[in-house]
Every structure is written in structure tokens, then in C-alpha cells.
Amino acid sequence: MSVPGVGRGSVDGTGGKEGKGKEGAYRLRIGSWNIGTLTGKSIELAKKVNIACVQETRWAGSKARNADGYKLWYSGVVRGKNGVGILVDRDFRESVVEVRRVNDRLMFIKLVISGCTLNVVSAYAPQAGLDEEVKRRFWEGLDEIVRSIPTTERLFIGGDFNGHIGSAAGSYGEVHGGFGLGDRNGGGTSLLDFAKAFELVIASSTFPKREEHLVTFQSSAEKTQIDYLLLRGVIKGYARIARLSRERPSRLSIGS
């Protein structure tokens, strides 16, 4: 089962004019995690998370609904399988100017906030054991999304990438900050190659954390890190990772 909570993949991004309290400045907290399902349950959001990318929603359809002050846009094909979504809180949901649903593994929204354009992608990569063609289509779809977004616009990608980037940066020093968990595998290499191609930084790898704060998936056999947030280089100077895991979460009720 997935480890609950937003704290494992949240970033605190400041845009607009630099400096707290200046006119036009804003602060965003963006999180990403695999929730396992939205059906018949409520989910927990850490306090002050403005935008949350969610994966494995297991809802079919391309719709939106309101939930406790948040608006949820979601995309799915077959009920009970895959599915992605993006939640935006009441402060920023009216700033959403475009929603694009690609399939049950990829979608993104575009927001305009204080004159700045921000794109948020929710991604759910195929598991290691799935057919190589399925994996190829996923990465090609994600490539197409990123290529469609002007480099002058800000970009966050939150996703369950079903890969391990490992604890060492190796030859990926420009995208891997040198902090991670365990050994790299094929899925992690695919993620790092993608990040390198588009000059994205894997945010959670940029500062040290205790091992329990790196784990984003655990089973009886292992603890791993497979959920990541990626940032485009143009916003690296405006973003910092927020250690939200210690904050008290609030429950968000989503109807089935």
C-alpha cells in the first residue's frame, strides 16, 4: 500500500515579485502522491497545500467536481484502473485557464497567477512488469506535453514514476541533487534521462532527509521511493522543498 500523506512530495514555490509581502508575490505549495483510489474514501491533505497531483484514482471519465473547497479535475478510462487527477484549492482554482486530459496516465492544467503562467502535470508511469510498448507510449506522451509548453512558462510535474533514481547522482548531477534512496533501476534511469533532456530538476533529491521521509511506497518486503516532483530550471531559484510530513493533515471528502 502507498504511504499516506502529502509530505513525501511537496514543494513550496514562490512566484511573482521576489520577497514575501510584496505586491504581486504569491506562494504555492504543490504536492504529489499515489492515493490508491478515490472511490468510497476521503483523502488527507497536509495543511496549506494549494495544488495536489494524484495518481491511481481509479475513476473513469474526464470530469471535475468540488470537494471541501478544492476543485478536482480527473482523467480515467476504465473504472478501477489507473487514473490521474489534480486538486486545486479555493485560492487558486479560478486561476485555472486550461485543462488537458491526455489519457488515464497523463493530464495537466495551466494557471495564470499574478501575470505568471504555471503548468502542473500529473503523471502515473507504468509499473516495471508491464509491456515495453506501454512504457514507450507513456514517455512519448509526457515528452509531447513538455514540448508543448513554452520554456518561458513555469512547469511542475508531480507523479508516481514507478522507478528508483537511487541515492547517488552519478552522471546526472544537473538533475539529481545527490540525495535519494537505495539503488537506481531501469525506471529511475528513464526518469533521469527524461529530466536531463528537458533540463528539469528532481526536487526531492536536492536536500538531505531521513530515510523515513524519503519512502513513498512500502510493502511487507521493501520500502522505496517512486513519487517525485520535477521542476523546470527557470523556477529553480523560486522553489524550495517543504517538509510537510510533520504537519497535521486535514481530511478531504471525495464522493464515489
URMO-V219373 format. One record per pair of residues at least 6 apart in sequence whose ideal C-beta (glycine too) atoms are under 6 Angstrom apart, sorted by the first residue. I is the first residue (numbers start at 1). J is the second residue. D is the distance in Angstrom with one decimal. If there is no record, write none. Layout:
i: (I/I)
j: (J/J)
d: (D/D)
This chain:
i: (2/2/2/3/3/3/6/6/6/6/6/7/7/7/8/9/9/9/9/9/10/10/10/10/11/11/11/11/11/12/12/12/13/13/13/14/14/15/15/15/16/16/16/16/17/17/24/26/26/28/29/29/29/29/30/30/31/31/32/32/32/32/33/34/34/34/35/35/36/37/38/38/38/39/39/40/42/42/42/43/44/44/45/45/46/46/46/47/50/50/51/51/52/53/53/53/54/55/55/55/57/57/57/58/58/59/59/59/60/60/60/62/62/64/65/67/67/68/68/69/70/70/71/71/72/72/73/73/74/75/75/75/76/76/77/82/82/83/84/84/84/86/86/86/95/95/95/96/96/97/97/98/99/100/101/102/105/105/106/106/107/108/108/108/109/110/111/117/118/119/119/119/120/121/121/122/123/123/124/125/125/125/126/126/126/127/128/146/149/154/155/157/158/160/160/161/161/162/162/163/163/163/164/164/164/164/164/165/165/165/165/166/166/166/167/169/169/172/175/175/175/175/176/176/177/177/179/179/180/181/181/195/195/199/200/200/201/201/202/202/203/203/203/204/207/213/214/215/216/216/216/217/217/231)
j: (34/36/217/215/216/218/31/45/46/49/244/46/244/245/216/31/32/33/227/229/29/31/242/244/30/203/229/239/241/29/240/242/28/238/239/27/238/26/116/238/24/25/26/114/24/25/114/113/114/50/48/49/50/242/51/156/49/52/53/158/227/229/227/55/56/160/43/54/56/58/57/59/254/58/256/256/251/252/253/252/249/251/250/252/244/247/249/247/89/92/88/120/87/86/122/158/85/84/124/160/74/83/85/80/83/74/76/83/76/78/79/75/101/73/72/252/254/252/253/90/87/89/88/93/85/87/86/99/85/84/101/107/83/104/104/104/105/104/107/122/124/109/120/122/111/112/113/109/111/110/112/110/109/108/107/141/124/138/123/141/122/119/121/145/120/119/118/153/154/149/153/155/156/145/157/158/142/159/160/138/161/162/134/135/138/162/187/198/155/235/232/230/229/226/227/191/228/187/226/187/188/191/182/184/185/188/224/180/184/188/192/180/183/184/180/176/178/192/195/196/201/202/202/205/205/206/205/208/205/214/225/202/230/233/230/232/231/236/228/230/229/231/241/228/241/245/225/223/225/226/227/224/226/239)
d: (4.7/5.3/5.7/5.9/5.8/5.7/3.7/5.8/4.3/5.4/5.7/5.7/4.0/2.8/4.6/5.7/4.4/5.7/4.8/5.2/6.0/4.0/4.9/4.6/5.2/5.1/5.2/5.5/5.7/5.3/5.3/3.9/4.7/5.8/4.3/5.0/5.2/5.6/4.9/5.9/4.3/4.3/5.1/4.3/4.6/4.9/4.8/5.7/5.5/5.0/5.5/4.9/5.3/5.8/4.6/5.4/5.0/4.8/4.0/2.7/5.9/5.6/5.5/4.6/5.0/4.2/5.4/5.0/5.8/4.5/4.6/5.7/5.0/6.0/4.8/4.5/4.8/6.0/4.4/5.3/3.8/5.6/5.8/5.3/4.2/4.7/5.2/5.0/5.0/5.5/5.3/5.7/4.3/5.5/3.7/3.3/4.7/5.4/3.9/4.4/5.5/3.6/4.9/5.1/5.1/5.5/4.7/5.2/4.6/5.9/4.2/5.3/4.7/4.7/5.5/5.8/5.1/5.1/6.0/4.5/4.6/5.3/5.4/4.3/5.5/5.0/5.3/5.1/3.6/5.6/3.7/4.4/3.6/4.8/4.3/4.0/5.9/5.3/5.2/4.4/5.2/5.4/6.0/5.1/4.4/5.9/5.0/5.3/5.3/5.5/5.4/4.0/5.1/5.6/4.5/5.5/4.6/5.6/5.6/5.1/5.5/5.8/4.1/5.9/5.4/5.3/4.7/4.3/4.6/5.1/5.8/4.9/5.0/6.0/4.3/5.9/5.9/3.3/5.3/5.7/4.5/4.7/4.8/4.9/5.6/5.1/5.9/5.2/5.8/4.7/3.9/4.2/5.1/5.8/5.2/4.9/5.7/5.2/5.4/2.4/4.0/5.1/5.6/5.8/4.8/4.4/6.0/5.1/5.9/4.2/5.9/5.4/5.2/3.4/4.5/3.9/4.6/4.6/4.1/5.2/5.6/5.9/5.9/5.0/4.0/3.4/5.2/5.1/5.2/4.3/4.2/5.9/5.9/4.8/4.3/5.8/5.1/5.7/5.4/5.8/4.5/5.3/5.6/5.8/5.8/5.6/5.1/4.5/5.1/5.7/4.0/5.0/5.2/5.6)
